[in-house]
């Protein structure tokens, strides 16, 4: 594939991934706002507790082989079929295990028996999602992600309607459970109908072995990552109960919407691209620099800006119901900056097949997260626990940056220099937004004034310093 064709495919992939994530997050946000105003904090705590086990189940279903297929240059139909049947067998086995372990899960969280029937239904989602892993990865590998975006959009609309309808009818936590089950079912059904791929009746150990090293390393690092992501939910639920867990999950949910979306767009858009140029270190470095700049251009103003407008945003959406979550949301938003860059660096390692380095980076991150948790638990404060998360992520980012720079044979300064103009201009955005906060007491007016003033200053500063990204973005949007 020529460079112009590769560039065209990358731009198209990036466009549809961005459409997918933006539209998905808008629908997800609207549904989330409605549910947050109807359901109780305990309802969110119940679903948050189950989400811990669901995250591990999903991890075992994929087993890292989905990512390995993305990294492999030319996977065959035999490879895809083998991974499909492997994922299906594992997903059914894990579901049966968790089905019979439902009473044990309830005993972990202060013997809350409401978790037993909820878990037996909610865990169906990872079986249904497992059926779509290969379908999704084939489209990503071909850099043809339009139907992924369409399936997500339709599934979110239908499942959101189901969730809101059940919540208004008084079904409590069941509204969120059936929302997630229907989301997985609709998305998987659409991908199977439109995917033009069916698994062959074949299972090849040679195919499994060919992607085993990368797959098992990705699985191992993903396992550690899943532990670190759910460690706090687990201990908050055990130590503080369902209501504080509900507050924490709300803060985490809204903070992760931005960071997770950006990470997913970058992964699905750029890992296939970088895998194609993995044999040319000069091309690889060139793409890495541009990806770093593009990420910084979007990430810094978005995350730092939302940190600044956290209070009026929550008051506009929820009144004062979730005020306890605002300080946690702000801390987690700032932490999200480090999380996205750590994920980005991991993708650089993955695209070069450096799975062992990826595993080392994950061990480092999770070790620091565990140390932060152990150091902050004695204080008995949820806020201090979250500050510990931020500190651990900042240290992890710095060490992962050094490891990645050495692994891809570049200099740390070359990795950092593209970030600085965007970071400094975003701090200016935050300062201006904070100064404008007291102009009005009306949340909507506050939000509009702070957001428009902050973003205006950010873009003006970039133009003054002749940073090319704003002009390039306008040219792309206008097709010039």
BELLIN-V697272 format. One record per residue. N is the residue number from 0. PSI is psi in radians with two decimals (* if undefined). OMEGA is omega in whole degrees, -180 to 180 (999 if undefined). NEAR is the number of other C-alpha atoms within 10 Angstrom. Layout:
n: {N;N}
psi: {PSI;PSI}
omega: {OMEGA;OMEGA}
near: {NEAR;NEAR}
//
This chain:
n: {0;1;2;3;4;5;6;7;8;9;10;11;12;13;14;15;16;17;18;19;20;21;22;23;24;25;26;27;28;29;30;31;32;33;34;35;36;37;38;39;40;41;42;43;44;45;46;47;48;49;50;51;52;53;54;55;56;57;58;59;60;61;62;63;64;65;66;67;68;69;70;71;72;73;74;75;76;77;78;79;80;81;82;83;84;85;86;87;88;89;90;91;92;93;94;95;96;97;98;99;100;101;102;103;104;105;106;107;108;109;110;111;112;113;114;115;116;117;118;119;120;121;122;123;124;125;126;127;128;129;130;131;132;133;134;135;136;137;138;139;140;141;142;143;144;145;146;147;148;149;150;151;152;153;154;155;156;157;158;159;160;161;162;163;164;165;166;167;168;169;170;171;172;173;174;175;176;177;178;179;180;181;182;183;184;185;186;187;188;189;190;191;192;193;194;195;196;197;198;199;200;201;202;203;204;205;206;207;208;209;210;211;212;213;214;215;216;217;218;219;220;221;222;223;224;225;226;227;228;229;230;231;232;233;234;235;236;237;238;239;240;241;242;243;244;245;246;247;248;249;250;251;252;253;254;255;256;257;258;259;260;261;262;263;264;265;266;267;268;269;270;271;272;273;274;275;276;277;278;279;280;281;282;283;284;285;286;287;288;289;290;291;292;293;294;295;296;297;298;299;300;301;302;303;304;305;306;307;308;309;310;311;312;313;314;315;316;317;318;319;320;321;322;323;324;325;326;327;328;329;330;331;332;333;334;335;336;337;338;339;340;341;342;343;344;345;346;347;348;349;350;351;352;353;354;355;356;357;358;359;360;361;362;363;364;365;366;367;368;369;370;371;372;373;374;375;376;377;378;379;380;381;382;383;384;385;386;387;388;389;390;391;392;393;394;395;396;397;398;399;400;401;402;403;404;405;406;407;408;409;410;411;412;413;414;415;416;417;418;419;420;421;422;423;424;425;426;427;428;429;430;431;432;433;434;435;436;437;438;439;440;441;442;443;444;445;446;447;448;449;450;451;452;453;454;455;456;457;458;459;460;461;462;463;464;465;466;467;468;469;470;471;472;473;474;475;476;477;478;479}
psi: {2.19;2.87;-0.66;-0.70;-0.71;-0.73;-0.73;-0.77;-0.69;-0.77;-0.75;-0.73;-0.79;-0.71;-0.87;-0.59;-0.66;-0.76;-0.77;-0.91;-0.73;-0.87;-0.70;-0.77;-0.56;-0.85;-0.78;-0.69;-0.78;-0.82;-0.74;-0.67;-0.79;-0.82;-0.65;-0.48;-0.30;-0.84;2.83;2.90;-0.62;-0.63;-0.78;-0.58;-0.72;-0.85;-0.59;-0.64;-0.74;-0.54;-0.46;-0.88;-0.60;-0.68;-0.72;-0.65;-0.78;-0.69;-0.79;-0.59;-0.81;-0.66;0.27;-0.12;-0.41;-0.82;-0.62;-0.66;-0.61;-0.66;-0.54;2.37;-0.90;1.30;2.49;2.98;-0.55;-0.69;-0.82;-0.76;-0.71;-0.82;-0.65;-0.89;-0.60;-0.82;-0.71;-0.80;-0.75;-0.73;-0.73;-0.74;-0.77;-0.65;-0.78;-0.68;-0.85;-0.54;-0.80;-0.26;0.07;-0.77;-0.61;-0.69;-0.73;-0.70;-0.57;-0.73;1.20;0.59;0.75;1.75;-0.23;-0.40;-0.38;-1.02;-0.58;-0.75;-0.67;-0.50;-0.79;-0.59;-0.13;-0.40;-0.68;-0.40;-0.79;-0.76;-0.58;-0.49;-0.30;0.02;-0.86;-0.71;-0.80;-0.78;-0.56;-0.77;-0.70;-0.69;-0.65;-0.01;0.72;1.44;0.23;-0.82;-0.44;-0.78;-0.77;-0.78;-0.69;-0.78;-0.86;-0.75;-0.69;-0.69;-0.84;-0.84;-0.61;-0.73;-0.70;-0.79;-0.78;-0.73;-0.77;-0.65;-0.75;-0.43;0.04;0.43;-0.07;-2.31;-0.44;-0.49;-0.75;-0.59;-0.88;-0.48;-0.79;-0.67;-0.80;-0.60;-0.85;-0.73;-0.80;-0.78;-0.81;-0.73;-0.78;-0.76;-0.60;-0.64;-0.67;-0.16;-0.34;0.54;2.33;2.45;2.47;2.74;1.19;2.49;2.03;2.08;-0.54;-0.70;-0.75;-0.72;-0.59;-0.44;0.14;-0.83;-0.85;-0.75;-0.80;-0.56;-0.74;-0.73;-0.78;-0.79;-0.64;-0.62;-0.84;-0.69;-0.73;-0.67;-0.83;-0.64;-0.55;-0.04;-0.77;-0.73;-0.75;-0.87;-0.59;-0.75;-0.73;-0.79;-0.64;-0.35;-3.10;-0.65;-0.91;-0.61;-0.66;-0.71;-0.80;-0.76;-0.56;-0.79;-0.75;-0.73;-0.88;-0.51;-0.61;-0.30;-0.73;-0.90;-0.71;-0.69;-0.80;-0.75;-0.74;-0.70;-0.79;-0.74;-0.90;-0.39;-0.67;-0.43;-0.80;-0.64;-0.89;-0.57;-0.54;-0.40;0.37;-0.36;-0.07;1.79;-0.56;-0.77;-0.70;-0.82;-0.67;-0.76;-0.66;-0.75;-0.76;-0.66;-0.73;-0.73;-0.80;-0.74;-0.80;-0.70;-0.68;-0.80;-0.90;-0.90;-0.59;-0.91;-0.79;-0.64;-0.75;-0.55;-0.72;-0.65;0.32;-0.81;-0.94;-0.52;-0.86;-0.70;-0.62;-0.72;-0.64;0.06;-2.38;0.20;-0.66;0.55;-0.56;-0.40;-0.26;-0.91;-0.60;-0.70;-0.77;-0.76;-0.77;-0.54;-0.77;-0.65;-0.57;-0.50;-0.84;-0.65;-0.75;-0.76;-0.63;-0.75;-0.71;-0.78;-0.64;-0.63;-0.58;-0.77;-0.72;-0.75;-0.40;0.03;0.29;1.14;-0.56;-0.72;-0.63;-0.72;-0.72;-0.72;-0.67;-0.70;-0.76;-0.84;-0.81;-0.59;-0.76;-0.63;-0.72;-0.70;-0.72;-0.71;-0.80;-0.61;-0.48;-0.34;-0.75;-0.36;-0.33;0.43;2.23;-0.65;-0.76;-0.62;-0.73;-0.63;-0.64;-0.66;-0.79;-0.81;-0.75;-0.70;-0.64;-0.76;-0.72;-0.75;-0.80;-0.77;-0.65;-0.63;-0.81;-0.80;-0.76;-0.76;-0.75;-0.65;-0.60;0.18;0.91;-3.13;2.52;-0.68;-0.61;-0.47;-0.56;-0.63;-0.65;-0.34;-0.56;-0.77;-0.71;-0.65;-0.81;-0.72;-0.55;-0.60;-0.65;-0.73;-0.82;-0.72;-0.81;-0.75;-0.73;-0.66;-0.47;-0.08;-0.60;0.12;-0.57;2.70;-0.06;2.08;-0.78;-0.78;-0.74;-0.85;-0.79;-0.77;-0.82;-0.75;-0.82;-0.73;-0.79;-0.82;-0.61;-0.79;-0.71;-0.89;-0.66;-0.73;-0.70;-0.70;-0.74;-0.73;0.15;0.71;2.22;-0.34;-0.75;-0.76;-0.74;-0.66;-0.73;-0.71;-0.69;-0.78;-0.69;0.05;0.49;*}
omega: {-180;-176;180;178;178;179;179;179;-180;179;178;178;179;-180;-177;175;178;176;180;-175;-179;-179;179;-178;177;179;180;180;-180;179;180;179;180;-179;-180;179;-178;-173;-177;176;179;177;179;177;179;-180;177;178;180;-179;178;-178;179;-179;179;179;179;179;-180;180;-179;176;178;-175;175;177;179;177;176;-177;-179;-173;-176;178;-179;177;176;178;-179;-179;179;-180;179;-177;177;180;-179;-180;-179;-177;179;180;-179;179;179;178;-179;178;-178;178;-177;178;178;177;178;-179;179;-177;174;177;179;-173;176;-177;-174;180;179;-177;-177;178;-175;-177;173;-175;-177;173;-179;178;180;179;-176;-176;-178;177;-179;-177;177;179;178;-180;179;-177;180;-168;-178;-177;174;179;-179;-179;177;-176;-179;-179;180;-180;-178;-178;177;177;178;-179;-180;179;179;179;178;-180;175;-178;175;-177;178;179;-180;179;-180;174;-178;179;-180;177;180;-176;-177;-180;-180;180;-179;-180;178;-179;-173;-171;179;176;175;-179;175;178;-177;174;-174;175;178;177;-180;180;-176;179;-173;-175;179;-178;-177;177;177;178;-179;179;178;177;179;179;179;177;-178;-179;-175;-179;-177;177;-178;-176;176;179;-179;-173;-171;180;-172;-177;175;177;176;178;-179;-179;176;178;-179;-179;-176;177;-177;-179;-180;-175;-180;180;-179;179;-178;178;-178;-178;-176;-179;-167;179;176;179;-177;177;-179;-179;-175;-179;178;-174;179;176;180;180;-179;179;179;180;-180;178;178;-180;-179;178;-179;-180;-179;-169;-173;-179;-179;-175;-180;178;179;174;-178;-174;-176;-176;179;178;179;-179;178;-174;-170;-173;180;-176;-175;-180;179;-177;-174;180;177;178;-178;179;-178;176;179;176;-178;177;179;-178;-179;-179;176;178;-180;180;177;178;176;179;-180;-176;176;180;-179;-174;179;177;177;179;178;180;-180;177;179;-178;-176;176;179;178;178;177;179;179;-180;-178;-174;179;-178;-180;178;-178;178;180;179;176;-178;174;177;176;-179;-179;180;-180;179;179;179;179;-177;-178;178;177;-180;180;-178;180;179;-177;-179;173;174;-177;179;-180;178;176;-176;-172;178;-176;-165;-180;-178;179;-178;178;178;174;175;176;-178;-180;-180;180;180;180;-178;-172;-174;180;-179;176;-180;-174;-179;180;176;-177;-179;-179;-178;-177;-178;179;-179;-179;177;178;-179;-178;178;180;179;179;180;-179;174;174;-169;-171;179;-180;179;179;179;179;179;-179;-180;177;178;999}
near: {7;7;9;9;10;14;13;12;17;19;16;17;23;20;15;22;26;19;17;22;22;17;17;22;18;13;16;18;15;14;19;21;15;17;23;19;14;15;19;15;22;18;20;24;25;25;22;23;27;23;18;18;17;19;17;17;21;21;18;18;27;25;24;23;29;23;21;26;23;22;26;18;13;10;17;12;16;18;24;27;21;22;24;26;18;17;25;19;13;18;27;16;14;18;20;13;11;18;17;12;14;18;18;14;20;20;13;13;21;14;13;15;15;12;21;20;14;19;25;17;15;20;26;21;22;25;24;22;21;24;23;22;22;25;22;19;21;20;17;21;22;12;22;17;23;17;18;23;19;19;19;21;21;16;24;26;16;15;25;26;14;18;28;20;15;19;20;14;10;12;15;19;24;20;23;26;21;20;23;23;20;21;26;24;19;19;25;23;16;18;22;15;10;12;16;8;15;14;17;13;9;14;18;12;11;12;18;18;12;15;21;17;17;24;23;18;24;25;23;22;25;20;21;18;17;18;18;21;15;18;16;22;22;20;15;24;22;15;14;15;18;24;18;21;29;26;24;28;24;24;23;21;17;18;24;18;19;21;24;17;19;20;20;17;20;21;21;21;25;24;22;20;22;22;20;18;17;18;11;10;14;11;12;20;19;10;16;19;17;13;16;18;23;17;20;21;23;13;23;22;24;17;21;22;25;21;21;23;21;19;21;22;19;20;18;15;18;16;13;12;15;19;16;15;22;22;16;24;28;22;20;25;29;21;24;26;22;21;21;22;21;24;19;23;21;24;24;24;23;24;25;20;19;18;23;18;19;27;23;15;24;24;17;18;24;23;16;21;25;17;13;21;22;12;13;18;16;10;10;11;11;19;17;18;21;23;18;23;23;23;15;23;24;21;16;22;22;14;15;24;21;15;19;24;18;12;15;17;11;14;13;15;10;12;18;13;12;19;18;12;16;24;18;16;23;28;17;20;27;26;15;20;24;15;12;17;20;11;11;12;10;12;19;15;15;21;24;14;16;27;21;13;17;27;21;13;18;22;20;14;19;20;14;8;11;11;16;11;17;14;13;12;12;11;11;10;9;8;7;7}
//
